[in-house]
Amino acid sequence: MNEIPEVIRTIPLHYYLFFSSTLFVIGIIGVLTRRNAIIIFMCIELMLNAVNLLLTAFSAYRSDANGQVFVFFIMAVAAAEVCVGLAIIVMIYRNLRTTDINILSNLKW
């Protein structure tokens, strides 16, 4: 326990677990209930940030940098995902004038 920095020891690990779980559940609810593609992407990013927070907290409590390295790669993949996803959404909006995901089922016909 002496290896953990003082700043990290002031907040117990289960607070990080609860907060990260809450953020993840909010993201899941947003993905399952929303119809707007941009809001769905925001909820996916919220879920990724919840995982990043938990990885960083575990990494700090174990005094190991592996979790923080994973966070760096997750952020890089998330940035690429957002770039491609927003480009697709912009092209769909230019063609259909909406970002409603129910309209996208017409694309398969």
ZAMARSE-462461 format. One record per residue: residue number from 1; x, y, z of N, C-alpha, C, O in turn. Coordinates in nm, 3 decimals, padded with zeros to 5 digits, always signed. Example, Ala and Ser with C-alpha at 12.3 -4.5 7.8 and 13.67 -1.06 7.14 Angstrom:
+-----+---------+---------+---------+---------+---------+---------+---------+---------+---------+---------+---------+---------+
:   n :     nxx :     nyy :     nzz :    caxx :    cayy :    cazz :     cxx :     cyy :     czz :     oxx :     oyy :     ozz :
+-----+---------+---------+---------+---------+---------+---------+---------+---------+---------+---------+---------+---------+
:   1 : +01.319 : -00.569 : +00.780 : +01.230 : -00.450 : +00.780 : +01.320 : -00.330 : +00.780 : +01.424 : -00.332 : +00.846 :
:   2 : +01.285 : -00.225 : +00.708 : +01.367 : -00.106 : +00.714 : +01.290 : +00.003 : +00.787 : +01.341 : +00.114 : +00.804 :
+-----+---------+---------+---------+---------+---------+---------+---------+---------+---------+---------+---------+---------+
This chain:
+-----+---------+---------+---------+---------+---------+---------+---------+---------+---------+---------+---------+---------+
:   n :     nxx :     nyy :     nzz :    caxx :    cayy :    cazz :     cxx :     cyy :     czz :     oxx :     oyy :     ozz :
+-----+---------+---------+---------+---------+---------+---------+---------+---------+---------+---------+---------+---------+
:   1 : +00.082 : -00.119 : +00.000 : +00.000 : +00.000 : +00.000 : +00.086 : +00.125 : +00.000 : +00.038 : +00.232 : -00.039 :
:   2 : +00.211 : +00.116 : +00.042 : +00.298 : +00.233 : +00.045 : +00.343 : +00.275 : -00.094 : +00.388 : +00.388 : -00.112 :
:   3 : +00.331 : +00.186 : -00.194 : +00.373 : +00.218 : -00.329 : +00.273 : +00.306 : -00.402 : +00.308 : +00.372 : -00.499 :
:   4 : +00.150 : +00.309 : -00.355 : +00.046 : +00.389 : -00.419 : +00.067 : +00.536 : -00.382 : +00.086 : +00.567 : -00.264 :
:   5 : +00.066 : +00.627 : -00.481 : +00.084 : +00.769 : -00.450 : -00.025 : +00.822 : -00.358 : -00.137 : +00.770 : -00.357 :
:   6 : +00.007 : +00.924 : -00.281 : -00.086 : +00.981 : -00.183 : -00.213 : +01.034 : -00.249 : -00.322 : +01.022 : -00.192 :
:   7 : -00.200 : +01.091 : -00.366 : -00.317 : +01.147 : -00.434 : -00.414 : +01.036 : -00.471 : -00.536 : +01.055 : -00.462 :
:   8 : -00.363 : +00.923 : -00.513 : -00.450 : +00.812 : -00.551 : -00.513 : +00.748 : -00.429 : -00.627 : +00.702 : -00.435 :
:   9 : -00.441 : +00.743 : -00.318 : -00.493 : +00.678 : -00.197 : -00.609 : +00.755 : -00.135 : -00.685 : +00.698 : -00.057 :
:  10 : -00.625 : +00.883 : -00.168 : -00.733 : +00.960 : -00.106 : -00.870 : +00.917 : -00.158 : -00.970 : +00.935 : -00.088 :
:  11 : -00.876 : +00.862 : -00.278 : -01.002 : +00.813 : -00.334 : -00.994 : +00.660 : -00.341 : -00.907 : +00.607 : -00.410 :
:  12 : -01.083 : +00.589 : -00.270 : -01.078 : +00.442 : -00.272 : -01.107 : +00.386 : -00.411 : -01.172 : +00.451 : -00.493 :
:  13 : -01.060 : +00.266 : -00.435 : -01.075 : +00.203 : -00.565 : -01.221 : +00.176 : -00.600 : -01.258 : +00.184 : -00.717 :
:  14 : -01.302 : +00.144 : -00.501 : -01.442 : +00.113 : -00.532 : -01.518 : +00.236 : -00.579 : -01.621 : +00.221 : -00.645 :
:  15 : -01.473 : +00.357 : -00.547 : -01.534 : +00.478 : -00.604 : -01.510 : +00.483 : -00.755 : -01.599 : +00.517 : -00.832 :
:  16 : -01.388 : +00.450 : -00.795 : -01.357 : +00.444 : -00.938 : -01.442 : +00.338 : -01.007 : -01.493 : +00.361 : -01.117 :
:  17 : -01.458 : +00.223 : -00.943 : -01.540 : +00.116 : -01.000 : -01.685 : +00.160 : -01.018 : -01.745 : +00.136 : -01.122 :
:  18 : -01.739 : +00.223 : -00.915 : -01.878 : +00.268 : -00.922 : -01.897 : +00.375 : -01.029 : -01.992 : +00.369 : -01.107 :
:  19 : -01.807 : +00.473 : -01.032 : -01.819 : +00.581 : -01.129 : -01.804 : +00.530 : -01.272 : -01.879 : +00.570 : -01.360 :
:  20 : -01.706 : +00.443 : -01.294 : -01.685 : +00.387 : -01.427 : -01.802 : +00.301 : -01.469 : -01.844 : +00.306 : -01.585 :
:  21 : -01.855 : +00.222 : -01.379 : -01.972 : +00.139 : -01.412 : -02.093 : +00.225 : -01.446 : -02.168 : +00.193 : -01.537 :
:  22 : -02.111 : +00.333 : -01.373 : -02.222 : +00.424 : -01.400 : -02.208 : +00.488 : -01.538 : -02.305 : +00.495 : -01.613 :
:  23 : -02.088 : +00.534 : -01.572 : -02.067 : +00.592 : -01.703 : -02.092 : +00.489 : -01.814 : -02.150 : +00.521 : -01.917 :
:  24 : -02.047 : +00.367 : -01.792 : -02.065 : +00.262 : -01.892 : -02.213 : +00.230 : -01.912 : -02.258 : +00.211 : -02.025 :
:  25 : -02.288 : +00.222 : -01.802 : -02.431 : +00.192 : -01.812 : -02.506 : +00.306 : -01.881 : -02.596 : +00.282 : -01.961 :
:  26 : -02.468 : +00.430 : -01.853 : -02.530 : +00.544 : -01.922 : -02.502 : +00.536 : -02.071 : -02.590 : +00.565 : -02.152 :
:  27 : -02.381 : +00.496 : -02.109 : -02.348 : +00.480 : -02.249 : -02.429 : +00.370 : -02.315 : -02.478 : +00.386 : -02.427 :
:  28 : -02.445 : +00.258 : -02.246 : -02.525 : +00.147 : -02.300 : -02.670 : +00.189 : -02.319 : -02.730 : +00.160 : -02.422 :
:  29 : -02.726 : +00.257 : -02.220 : -02.864 : +00.303 : -02.231 : -02.879 : +00.400 : -02.348 : -02.978 : +00.395 : -02.420 :
:  30 : -02.781 : +00.487 : -02.366 : -02.786 : +00.581 : -02.477 : -02.780 : +00.512 : -02.612 : -02.851 : +00.551 : -02.705 :
:  31 : -02.696 : +00.409 : -02.624 : -02.686 : +00.336 : -02.750 : -02.816 : +00.261 : -02.780 : -02.860 : +00.256 : -02.895 :
:  32 : -02.878 : +00.204 : -02.677 : -02.997 : +00.123 : -02.699 : -03.124 : +00.204 : -02.719 : -03.219 : +00.155 : -02.781 :
:  33 : -03.129 : +00.327 : -02.668 : -03.255 : +00.402 : -02.673 : -03.255 : +00.515 : -02.775 : -03.363 : +00.557 : -02.816 :
:  34 : -03.142 : +00.565 : -02.817 : -03.139 : +00.681 : -02.906 : -03.150 : +00.639 : -03.052 : -03.116 : +00.527 : -03.088 :
:  35 : -03.198 : +00.731 : -03.134 : -03.213 : +00.707 : -03.277 : -03.117 : +00.790 : -03.360 : -03.096 : +00.760 : -03.478 :
:  36 : -03.057 : +00.893 : -03.302 : -02.967 : +00.981 : -03.373 : -02.827 : +00.919 : -03.376 : -02.775 : +00.879 : -03.272 :
:  37 : -02.768 : +00.911 : -03.494 : -02.639 : +00.844 : -03.508 : -02.527 : +00.919 : -03.435 : -02.435 : +00.856 : -03.383 :
:  38 : -02.533 : +01.049 : -03.430 : -02.429 : +01.127 : -03.362 : -02.433 : +01.102 : -03.212 : -02.329 : +01.089 : -03.148 :
:  39 : -02.552 : +01.095 : -03.156 : -02.565 : +01.068 : -03.012 : -02.520 : +00.926 : -02.981 : -02.463 : +00.901 : -02.875 :
:  40 : -02.545 : +00.833 : -03.071 : -02.499 : +00.695 : -03.051 : -02.346 : +00.691 : -03.048 : -02.288 : +00.622 : -02.965 :
:  41 : -02.281 : +00.766 : -03.139 : -02.135 : +00.773 : -03.136 : -02.085 : +00.836 : -03.006 : -01.983 : +00.792 : -02.952 :
:  42 : -02.155 : +00.937 : -02.957 : -02.115 : +00.999 : -02.830 : -02.127 : +00.900 : -02.715 : -02.043 : +00.899 : -02.625 :
:  43 : -02.230 : +00.817 : -02.717 : -02.248 : +00.717 : -02.612 : -02.141 : +00.609 : -02.620 : -02.097 : +00.558 : -02.517 :
:  44 : -02.100 : +00.572 : -02.740 : -01.991 : +00.475 : -02.754 : -01.862 : +00.534 : -02.699 : -01.785 : +00.464 : -02.633 :
:  45 : -01.838 : +00.661 : -02.725 : -01.719 : +00.727 : -02.670 : -01.726 : +00.734 : -02.517 : -01.624 : +00.721 : -02.450 :
:  46 : -01.845 : +00.753 : -02.464 : -01.862 : +00.754 : -02.318 : -01.827 : +00.618 : -02.259 : -01.764 : +00.611 : -02.153 :
:  47 : -01.867 : +00.511 : -02.326 : -01.833 : +00.377 : -02.279 : -01.682 : +00.353 : -02.286 : -01.624 : +00.294 : -02.195 :
:  48 : -01.618 : +00.399 : -02.393 : -01.473 : +00.384 : -02.404 : -01.401 : +00.464 : -02.295 : -01.302 : +00.418 : -02.239 :
:  49 : -01.451 : +00.583 : -02.264 : -01.389 : +00.663 : -02.159 : -01.409 : +00.600 : -02.021 : -01.323 : +00.614 : -01.934 :
:  50 : -01.520 : +00.530 : -02.000 : -01.540 : +00.459 : -01.873 : -01.437 : +00.348 : -01.858 : -01.383 : +00.327 : -01.749 :
:  51 : -01.411 : +00.277 : -01.966 : -01.310 : +00.171 : -01.962 : -01.171 : +00.232 : -01.940 : -01.091 : +00.177 : -01.864 :
:  52 : -01.143 : +00.344 : -02.005 : -01.015 : +00.412 : -01.986 : -00.995 : +00.455 : -01.842 : -00.886 : +00.440 : -01.787 :
:  53 : -01.100 : +00.508 : -01.782 : -01.091 : +00.550 : -01.641 : -01.060 : +00.433 : -01.551 : -00.977 : +00.444 : -01.460 :
:  54 : -01.126 : +00.321 : -01.574 : -01.104 : +00.204 : -01.491 : -00.964 : +00.146 : -01.511 : -00.899 : +00.106 : -01.415 :
:  55 : -00.919 : +00.141 : -01.635 : -00.783 : +00.093 : -01.660 : -00.679 : +00.182 : -01.594 : -00.581 : +00.132 : -01.537 :
:  56 : -00.699 : +00.312 : -01.600 : -00.605 : +00.405 : -01.537 : -00.607 : +00.391 : -01.385 : -00.502 : +00.396 : -01.321 :
:  57 : -00.725 : +00.372 : -01.326 : -00.734 : +00.356 : -01.182 : -00.664 : +00.228 : -01.136 : -00.588 : +00.229 : -01.040 :
:  58 : -00.691 : +00.118 : -01.205 : -00.624 : -00.007 : -01.168 : -00.473 : +00.003 : -01.189 : -00.396 : -00.050 : -01.109 :
:  59 : -00.433 : +00.070 : -01.294 : -00.291 : +00.088 : -01.321 : -00.224 : +00.169 : -01.211 : -00.113 : +00.136 : -01.168 :
:  60 : -00.290 : +00.273 : -01.165 : -00.233 : +00.355 : -01.058 : -00.228 : +00.280 : -00.926 : -00.131 : +00.292 : -00.851 :
:  61 : -00.332 : +00.202 : -00.897 : -00.334 : +00.127 : -00.771 : -00.232 : +00.015 : -00.768 : -00.183 : -00.022 : -00.661 :
:  62 : -00.200 : -00.040 : -00.885 : -00.100 : -00.147 : -00.890 : +00.040 : -00.093 : -00.914 : +00.136 : -00.169 : -00.913 :
:  63 : +00.051 : +00.038 : -00.935 : +00.179 : +00.103 : -00.967 : +00.244 : +00.038 : -01.089 : +00.363 : +00.008 : -01.091 :
:  64 : +00.161 : +00.017 : -01.189 : +00.205 : -00.047 : -01.313 : +00.157 : +00.038 : -01.429 : +00.043 : +00.083 : -01.431 :
:  65 : +00.243 : +00.061 : -01.526 : +00.210 : +00.149 : -01.638 : +00.140 : +00.078 : -01.753 : +00.105 : +00.142 : -01.852 :
:  66 : +00.120 : -00.053 : -01.744 : +00.059 : -00.126 : -01.855 : -00.082 : -00.079 : -01.886 : -00.120 : -00.068 : -02.002 :
:  67 : -00.161 : -00.050 : -01.783 : -00.297 : -00.001 : -01.805 : -00.299 : +00.133 : -01.875 : -00.386 : +00.158 : -01.959 :
:  68 : -00.204 : +00.219 : -01.842 : -00.198 : +00.350 : -01.906 : -00.154 : +00.339 : -02.051 : -00.194 : +00.421 : -02.134 :
:  69 : -00.073 : +00.240 : -02.083 : -00.035 : +00.217 : -02.222 : -00.156 : +00.169 : -02.301 : -00.178 : +00.213 : -02.414 :
:  70 : -00.237 : +00.080 : -02.243 : -00.359 : +00.036 : -02.309 : -00.454 : +00.153 : -02.332 : -00.518 : +00.161 : -02.436 :
:  71 : -00.462 : +00.244 : -02.235 : -00.548 : +00.362 : -02.249 : -00.503 : +00.445 : -02.368 : -00.586 : +00.496 : -02.443 :
:  72 : -00.373 : +00.460 : -02.386 : -00.322 : +00.536 : -02.499 : -00.366 : +00.474 : -02.632 : -00.409 : +00.545 : -02.722 :
:  73 : -00.356 : +00.342 : -02.643 : -00.396 : +00.276 : -02.767 : -00.547 : +00.280 : -02.786 : -00.594 : +00.293 : -02.899 :
:  74 : -00.624 : +00.269 : -02.678 : -00.770 : +00.279 : -02.690 : -00.809 : +00.417 : -02.739 : -00.900 : +00.430 : -02.821 :
:  75 : -00.742 : +00.521 : -02.689 : -00.773 : +00.657 : -02.733 : -00.738 : +00.677 : -02.880 : -00.809 : +00.746 : -02.952 :
:  76 : -00.630 : +00.617 : -02.925 : -00.591 : +00.629 : -03.067 : -00.693 : +00.558 : -03.157 : -00.731 : +00.612 : -03.261 :
:  77 : -00.736 : +00.439 : -03.117 : -00.836 : +00.367 : -03.195 : -00.970 : +00.440 : -03.193 : -01.040 : +00.444 : -03.294 :
:  78 : -01.006 : +00.497 : -03.078 : -01.132 : +00.572 : -03.068 : -01.129 : +00.696 : -03.156 : -01.231 : +00.731 : -03.216 :
:  79 : -01.015 : +00.763 : -03.164 : -01.005 : +00.881 : -03.250 : -01.021 : +00.842 : -03.397 : -01.089 : +00.912 : -03.472 :
:  80 : -00.961 : +00.732 : -03.437 : -00.976 : +00.685 : -03.575 : -01.121 : +00.644 : -03.603 : -01.174 : +00.670 : -03.711 :
:  81 : -01.183 : +00.581 : -03.505 : -01.322 : +00.539 : -03.520 : -01.414 : +00.659 : -03.536 : -01.506 : +00.657 : -03.617 :
:  82 : -01.389 : +00.763 : -03.461 : -01.471 : +00.884 : -03.471 : -01.453 : +00.951 : -03.606 : -01.550 : +00.996 : -03.666 :
:  83 : -01.331 : +00.956 : -03.655 : -01.306 : +01.018 : -03.787 : -01.382 : +00.945 : -03.896 : -01.449 : +01.008 : -03.978 :
:  84 : -01.372 : +00.814 : -03.899 : -01.440 : +00.736 : -04.002 : -01.591 : +00.741 : -03.982 : -01.667 : +00.757 : -04.079 :
:  85 : -01.636 : +00.728 : -03.858 : -01.779 : +00.730 : -03.830 : -01.844 : +00.862 : -03.865 : -01.952 : +00.865 : -03.923 :
:  86 : -01.780 : +00.972 : -03.829 : -01.837 : +01.103 : -03.862 : -01.835 : +01.129 : -04.012 : -01.926 : +01.194 : -04.064 :
:  87 : -01.734 : +01.080 : -04.082 : -01.733 : +01.094 : -04.227 : -01.850 : +01.019 : -04.290 : -01.915 : +01.069 : -04.382 :
:  88 : -01.877 : +00.900 : -04.240 : -01.992 : +00.823 : -04.290 : -02.122 : +00.895 : -04.259 : -02.211 : +00.901 : -04.344 :
:  89 : -02.134 : +00.948 : -04.138 : -02.257 : +01.018 : -04.100 : -02.277 : +01.143 : -04.185 : -02.390 : +01.172 : -04.225 :
:  90 : -02.170 : +01.217 : -04.214 : -02.182 : +01.336 : -04.298 : -02.228 : +01.299 : -04.438 : -02.313 : +01.367 : -04.495 :
:  91 : -02.175 : +01.192 : -04.493 : -02.218 : +01.149 : -04.627 : -02.364 : +01.102 : -04.627 : -02.438 : +01.129 : -04.722 :
:  92 : -02.405 : +01.034 : -04.523 : -02.545 : +00.992 : -04.513 : -02.636 : +01.113 : -04.499 : -02.743 : +01.117 : -04.558 :
:  93 : -02.593 : +01.210 : -04.420 : -02.674 : +01.331 : -04.403 : -02.685 : +01.409 : -04.534 : -02.791 : +01.464 : -04.564 :
:  94 : -02.578 : +01.415 : -04.611 : -02.585 : +01.484 : -04.740 : -02.683 : +01.418 : -04.836 : -02.750 : +01.486 : -04.913 :
:  95 : -02.692 : +01.287 : -04.831 : -02.782 : +01.216 : -04.921 : -02.926 : +01.210 : -04.872 : -03.019 : +01.226 : -04.951 :
:  96 : -02.945 : +01.188 : -04.742 : -03.079 : +01.165 : -04.689 : -03.136 : +01.283 : -04.610 : -03.256 : +01.286 : -04.583 :
:  97 : -03.054 : +01.379 : -04.573 : -03.094 : +01.496 : -04.492 : -03.146 : +01.458 : -04.354 : -03.229 : +01.529 : -04.298 :
:  98 : -03.098 : +01.347 : -04.299 : -03.132 : +01.306 : -04.164 : -03.022 : +01.215 : -04.110 : -02.949 : +01.153 : -04.186 :
:  99 : -03.013 : +01.210 : -03.976 : -02.919 : +01.117 : -03.913 : -02.992 : +01.009 : -03.834 : -02.934 : +00.942 : -03.749 :
: 100 : -03.121 : +00.993 : -03.863 : -03.201 : +00.891 : -03.796 : -03.157 : +00.752 : -03.845 : -03.149 : +00.728 : -03.965 :
: 101 : -03.129 : +00.663 : -03.752 : -03.078 : +00.531 : -03.790 : -03.187 : +00.440 : -03.845 : -03.156 : +00.340 : -03.911 :
: 102 : -03.312 : +00.471 : -03.820 : -03.420 : +00.389 : -03.878 : -03.429 : +00.409 : -04.029 : -03.470 : +00.317 : -04.100 :
: 103 : -03.392 : +00.525 : -04.078 : -03.393 : +00.552 : -04.222 : -03.286 : +00.471 : -04.292 : -03.300 : +00.439 : -04.410 :
: 104 : -03.179 : +00.437 : -04.222 : -03.067 : +00.366 : -04.283 : -03.103 : +00.224 : -04.327 : -03.030 : +00.165 : -04.407 :
: 105 : -03.212 : +00.169 : -04.277 : -03.251 : +00.036 : -04.322 : -03.295 : +00.038 : -04.469 : -03.300 : -00.068 : -04.532 :
: 106 : -03.325 : +00.154 : -04.523 : -03.362 : +00.165 : -04.665 : -03.241 : +00.149 : -04.755 : -03.256 : +00.124 : -04.875 :
: 107 : -03.120 : +00.163 : -04.701 : -03.000 : +00.154 : -04.783 : -02.974 : +00.013 : -04.833 : -02.907 : -00.005 : -04.935 :
: 108 : -03.027 : -00.088 : -04.765 : -02.999 : -00.225 : -04.809 : -03.084 : -00.269 : -04.926 : -03.060 : -00.375 : -04.982 :
: 109 : -03.184 : -00.190 : -04.965 : -03.269 : -00.229 : -05.076 : -03.215 : -00.166 : -05.199 : -03.271 : -00.184 : -05.307 :
+-----+---------+---------+---------+---------+---------+---------+---------+---------+---------+---------+---------+---------+
